[in-house]
Amino acid sequence: GFAAGEDLVDAVGFGMSTLARSPIVRTFMTHEMSDSDIAALSTGREAEFDRIMSAIRRSRRAVPGMLQHVVLYGSRGFGKSFMMRRVEIALQSQPADGEPVRFLLLPEEQHNLQKSPHALLDYIKTLLAHDGGDTAFAEAMFQWPKPGEAGRRWADAADRLEAALDAVLPPGRGLVVVAVENFDTLLATLFANDEDEQRLREWLFRPGNRIMLLATATGTVDLDYERPLFQAFEAVWLMPWTNDDCLAYFNRRRDSEGKPPLDARQEAKARAVAEFIGGTPRLAQLLGSVIDTEDALSVSATMDALADQ
């Protein structure tokens, strides 16, 4: 990402000066983009977005009970984190009448969740109470397993989470959508054996459930019929952008940066870029600046910067 500094943002044309405005596009830190920039740059993916929102509506109607969990599949750089932010923004505008809904977006990397499966439940509980931030991370940090106590500690954590739900939702009502990215990695880290994965499945489909899991993954999470999570999720797949999607994104980006739409010469260059990147949104973000360059040396400098990045 750009944790080492934001000079590279301007070096590859990501936005205005960091002194005047935060970068419009945060390629590797999508969670930090503003709601307005997310809305302005949202391109394509309407069918996938509608399927996720439809699943959330079904879960709201089913609360408390058997909810519809969703996993969003996509290669790296295909916009999974961006989609999570779109869903978050959409749910913020949902009316609170009927069944209230809350959205918890976990960090893209859960480095504090390493050993004990019950730590995931405690982390969600802490996020509910603190609404995110460093406190939630610290309170759920590095809970080491104790031999022979996994089942009891999981049950205790589930009870603590239910108490937290009761504190923020009306009794027996309301839905919390928990967005967990890189869920395939988390499964391999926390739920590697069948016993732990079976506890997770039973928790997801427990009577009176009020938590819907919205996961993202690069590798599959529930397609192995020999594993307890087999077919536990509705799968939504992100496909590559079409060339027209790429052009639409470039024009949305230019509009957000106060630039005119692509002219004929720039559009021809943009189509070449779109063909080159194979429909990967992250590469469209990274190579957007090439469209405005007029000489090969500038393009080379941009490509060198991206390679270093």
C-alpha positions as CSV (number, residue, x, y, z in Angstrom):
1,G,0.0,0.0,0.0
2,F,1.0,3.6,0.5
3,A,1.8,3.3,4.2
4,A,5.4,4.5,3.5
5,G,4.1,7.8,2.2
6,E,1.9,9.3,-0.4
7,D,4.4,10.8,-2.8
8,L,3.9,7.7,-5.0
9,V,0.2,8.6,-5.3
10,D,1.1,11.7,-7.2
11,A,4.0,10.0,-9.0
12,V,1.6,7.7,-10.7
13,G,-1.2,10.2,-11.1
14,F,-3.6,9.0,-8.5
15,G,-5.1,12.4,-7.7
16,M,-4.5,15.9,-6.6
17,S,-1.7,17.1,-4.4
18,T,-1.9,15.4,-1.0
19,L,-1.6,18.8,0.6
20,A,-4.8,20.0,-1.1
21,R,-6.9,16.9,-0.9
22,S,-6.7,13.3,0.1
23,P,-6.2,11.0,-2.9
24,I,-9.4,10.2,-4.7
25,V,-8.3,6.7,-5.4
26,R,-6.7,4.5,-2.7
27,T,-5.8,1.4,-4.7
28,F,-4.5,-0.6,-1.8
29,M,-6.5,1.1,1.0
30,T,-10.0,1.1,-0.4
31,H,-11.5,1.2,3.2
32,E,-10.1,4.8,3.5
33,M,-11.7,6.2,0.4
34,S,-14.6,8.6,1.1
35,D,-18.2,7.6,0.5
36,S,-18.6,10.3,-2.2
37,D,-15.5,9.0,-4.1
38,I,-16.7,5.4,-3.9
39,A,-20.1,6.5,-5.3
40,A,-18.5,8.6,-8.0
41,L,-16.1,5.9,-9.2
42,S,-18.4,2.9,-9.0
43,T,-18.4,1.3,-12.4
44,G,-20.2,-1.8,-13.6
45,R,-20.9,-4.7,-11.1
46,E,-24.6,-3.8,-10.9
47,A,-25.7,-7.4,-11.2
48,E,-23.3,-8.5,-8.5
49,F,-24.2,-5.6,-6.2
50,D,-27.9,-6.3,-6.6
51,R,-27.4,-10.0,-5.7
52,I,-25.7,-9.1,-2.5
53,M,-28.3,-6.5,-1.6
54,S,-31.1,-9.1,-2.4
55,A,-29.4,-11.6,0.0
56,I,-29.3,-8.9,2.7
57,R,-33.0,-8.2,2.2
58,R,-33.8,-11.9,2.6
59,S,-31.8,-12.1,5.7
60,R,-33.5,-9.0,7.2
61,R,-36.9,-10.7,6.5
62,A,-35.7,-14.0,8.1
63,V,-34.3,-12.4,11.3
64,P,-34.0,-14.1,13.8
65,G,-33.4,-17.4,12.1
66,M,-31.7,-19.0,9.1
67,L,-29.9,-16.2,7.3
68,Q,-28.4,-16.0,3.8
69,H,-24.6,-15.8,4.0
70,V,-22.7,-14.7,0.9
71,V,-19.2,-15.1,-0.4
72,L,-17.9,-12.7,-3.0
73,Y,-15.2,-14.4,-5.2
74,G,-12.7,-12.5,-7.3
75,S,-9.1,-12.5,-8.3
76,R,-6.8,-10.0,-6.6
77,G,-7.4,-6.5,-7.8
78,F,-11.0,-7.3,-9.1
79,G,-12.7,-4.9,-6.7
80,K,-13.8,-7.0,-3.7
81,S,-12.9,-4.4,-1.1
82,F,-14.6,-1.7,-3.3
83,M,-17.8,-3.8,-3.3
84,M,-17.7,-4.1,0.4
85,R,-17.6,-0.3,0.7
86,R,-20.5,0.0,-1.8
87,V,-22.6,-2.3,0.4
88,E,-21.7,-0.4,3.5
89,I,-22.7,2.9,2.0
90,A,-26.0,1.5,0.7
91,L,-26.9,0.1,4.1
92,Q,-26.2,3.4,5.7
93,S,-29.2,4.8,3.8
94,Q,-31.5,2.0,4.7
95,P,-34.6,3.0,6.7
96,A,-34.4,1.8,10.3
97,D,-38.1,0.9,10.4
98,G,-39.0,-2.7,10.3
99,E,-35.7,-4.6,11.0
100,P,-32.8,-2.3,11.8
101,V,-29.5,-3.3,10.1
102,R,-25.9,-2.6,11.1
103,F,-22.8,-3.1,8.9
104,L,-19.4,-4.1,10.4
105,L,-16.5,-4.0,8.0
106,L,-13.5,-5.9,9.4
107,P,-10.0,-4.8,8.4
108,E,-8.8,-6.2,5.1
109,E,-6.1,-8.2,7.0
110,Q,-6.9,-9.8,10.4
111,H,-3.3,-10.1,11.7
112,N,-4.6,-10.3,15.3
113,L,-6.6,-13.4,14.5
114,Q,-4.0,-16.2,14.3
115,K,-4.7,-19.2,16.5
116,S,-8.0,-19.4,18.4
117,P,-11.2,-19.7,16.4
118,H,-13.2,-18.1,19.2
119,A,-11.1,-14.9,18.8
120,L,-13.2,-14.1,15.6
121,L,-16.4,-14.0,17.7
122,D,-14.7,-11.8,20.3
123,Y,-13.5,-9.5,17.7
124,I,-17.0,-9.0,16.2
125,K,-18.3,-8.5,19.7
126,T,-15.7,-5.8,20.4
127,L,-16.4,-4.1,17.1
128,L,-20.1,-4.0,18.0
129,A,-19.3,-2.3,21.3
130,H,-16.6,0.1,20.1
131,D,-17.7,0.6,16.5
132,G,-14.2,-0.1,15.2
133,G,-10.8,1.5,15.9
134,D,-7.7,0.5,17.6
135,T,-9.5,-0.4,20.8
136,A,-11.4,-3.2,19.1
137,F,-8.1,-4.5,17.6
138,A,-6.3,-4.5,20.9
139,E,-9.1,-6.1,22.9
140,A,-9.2,-9.1,20.4
141,M,-5.5,-9.4,20.0
142,F,-3.7,-12.7,19.8
143,Q,-5.8,-15.1,21.9
144,W,-3.7,-18.2,22.1
145,P,-5.4,-21.6,22.2
146,K,-5.6,-23.8,25.3
147,P,-5.6,-27.6,24.6
148,G,-8.9,-29.2,25.3
149,E,-10.8,-25.9,25.8
150,A,-11.6,-25.0,22.2
151,G,-15.3,-26.0,22.4
152,R,-15.9,-24.3,25.7
153,R,-14.1,-21.1,24.7
154,W,-16.1,-21.0,21.5
155,A,-19.4,-21.4,23.3
156,D,-18.4,-18.7,25.9
157,A,-17.4,-16.3,23.0
158,A,-20.7,-17.0,21.3
159,D,-22.6,-16.1,24.5
160,R,-20.6,-12.9,24.8
161,L,-21.4,-11.9,21.3
162,E,-25.1,-12.6,21.8
163,A,-25.1,-10.3,24.8
164,A,-23.4,-7.6,22.7
165,L,-26.1,-8.0,20.0
166,D,-28.8,-7.6,22.7
167,A,-27.2,-4.4,23.7
168,V,-27.2,-2.8,20.2
169,L,-30.3,-4.3,18.7
170,P,-34.0,-4.6,19.7
171,P,-34.7,-7.9,21.5
172,G,-34.9,-10.7,19.0
173,R,-34.8,-8.3,16.0
174,G,-32.4,-6.5,13.7
175,L,-29.5,-7.7,11.5
176,V,-25.8,-7.2,11.7
177,V,-23.9,-7.8,8.4
178,V,-20.3,-8.7,9.2
179,A,-18.0,-8.2,6.2
180,V,-14.9,-10.4,6.4
181,E,-12.4,-10.1,3.7
182,N,-9.8,-12.7,2.7
183,F,-12.1,-15.3,4.3
184,D,-10.3,-18.2,2.6
185,T,-7.1,-17.2,4.4
186,L,-8.9,-16.8,7.7
187,L,-10.4,-20.3,7.3
188,A,-7.0,-21.8,6.7
189,T,-5.6,-19.9,9.7
190,L,-8.4,-20.3,12.3
191,F,-10.6,-23.2,11.1
192,A,-8.1,-25.6,9.6
193,N,-9.6,-28.7,11.2
194,D,-13.1,-30.2,10.7
195,E,-14.1,-29.7,14.4
196,D,-13.5,-26.0,14.4
197,E,-15.1,-25.6,10.9
198,Q,-18.2,-27.5,12.1
199,R,-18.6,-25.2,15.1
200,L,-18.5,-22.3,12.7
201,R,-21.2,-23.8,10.5
202,E,-23.4,-24.5,13.4
203,W,-23.0,-20.9,14.6
204,L,-23.8,-19.5,11.2
205,F,-27.0,-21.6,11.0
206,R,-28.1,-21.5,14.7
207,P,-31.7,-20.8,15.6
208,G,-32.3,-17.1,16.3
209,N,-29.3,-15.9,14.3
210,R,-29.0,-12.2,13.8
211,I,-25.5,-12.1,12.1
212,M,-25.1,-12.4,8.3
213,L,-21.6,-13.2,7.1
214,L,-20.6,-11.3,3.9
215,A,-17.2,-12.8,3.0
216,T,-14.7,-12.1,0.2
217,A,-12.3,-14.7,-1.1
218,T,-9.8,-15.4,-3.8
219,G,-9.8,-19.2,-3.3
220,T,-12.9,-21.2,-2.7
221,V,-14.4,-21.6,0.8
222,D,-17.4,-23.9,0.6
223,L,-17.0,-26.0,-2.6
224,D,-15.3,-29.0,-1.0
225,Y,-18.1,-31.5,-0.2
226,E,-15.9,-33.2,2.4
227,R,-15.6,-30.1,4.5
228,P,-18.3,-28.9,7.0
229,L,-18.8,-25.6,5.3
230,F,-19.9,-27.2,2.0
231,Q,-22.5,-25.0,0.3
232,A,-22.9,-22.7,3.3
233,F,-22.8,-19.5,1.2
234,E,-24.4,-18.0,-1.8
235,A,-21.6,-17.4,-4.2
236,V,-21.2,-14.2,-6.2
237,W,-18.4,-14.0,-8.7
238,L,-16.7,-10.8,-10.0
239,M,-15.9,-11.0,-13.7
240,P,-13.3,-8.9,-15.5
241,W,-14.3,-5.5,-16.6
242,T,-15.1,-5.2,-20.3
243,N,-13.3,-2.6,-22.3
244,D,-16.4,-0.3,-22.1
245,D,-16.3,-0.7,-18.3
246,C,-12.7,0.5,-18.3
247,L,-13.6,3.5,-20.5
248,A,-16.5,4.3,-18.2
249,Y,-14.2,4.2,-15.2
250,F,-11.6,6.4,-16.8
251,N,-14.2,9.0,-17.6
252,R,-15.7,8.8,-14.0
253,R,-12.2,9.2,-12.7
254,R,-11.5,12.2,-14.9
255,D,-14.8,13.8,-13.8
256,S,-13.9,13.3,-10.2
257,E,-10.5,15.0,-10.8
258,G,-12.1,17.9,-12.6
259,K,-10.9,16.9,-16.1
260,P,-12.9,16.8,-19.3
261,P,-14.0,13.4,-20.8
262,L,-11.6,11.5,-22.9
263,D,-11.2,13.0,-26.4
264,A,-10.8,10.7,-29.4
265,R,-7.0,10.4,-29.1
266,Q,-7.2,9.6,-25.4
267,E,-10.0,7.2,-25.9
268,A,-8.0,5.2,-28.4
269,K,-5.1,5.1,-25.9
270,A,-7.6,4.1,-23.1
271,R,-8.9,1.2,-25.3
272,A,-5.3,0.0,-25.7
273,V,-4.8,0.2,-21.9
274,A,-8.1,-1.7,-21.4
275,E,-7.0,-4.4,-23.7
276,F,-3.6,-4.6,-22.1
277,I,-4.9,-5.0,-18.5
278,G,-7.4,-7.8,-19.3
279,G,-10.2,-6.2,-17.4
280,T,-8.5,-5.9,-14.0
281,P,-9.9,-2.9,-12.1
282,R,-6.8,-2.4,-10.0
283,L,-4.6,-2.1,-13.1
284,A,-7.1,0.4,-14.6
285,Q,-6.6,2.5,-11.4
286,L,-2.9,2.2,-11.6
287,L,-2.5,2.9,-15.3
288,G,-5.1,5.7,-15.6
289,S,-2.3,8.3,-15.7
290,V,-0.8,6.8,-18.9
291,I,-3.8,8.1,-20.8
292,D,-2.6,11.7,-20.3
293,T,1.1,11.1,-21.2
294,E,2.4,12.1,-24.6
295,D,5.8,10.5,-24.7
296,A,7.2,7.1,-24.2
297,L,9.7,8.2,-21.5
298,S,6.9,9.4,-19.2
299,V,5.0,6.1,-19.7
300,S,8.3,4.3,-18.9
301,A,8.7,6.3,-15.6
302,T,5.2,5.5,-14.6
303,M,5.7,1.8,-15.3
304,D,8.9,1.8,-13.3
305,A,7.2,3.4,-10.3
306,L,4.4,0.8,-10.5
307,A,7.0,-2.0,-10.6
308,D,8.8,-0.6,-7.5
309,Q,5.4,-0.3,-5.8
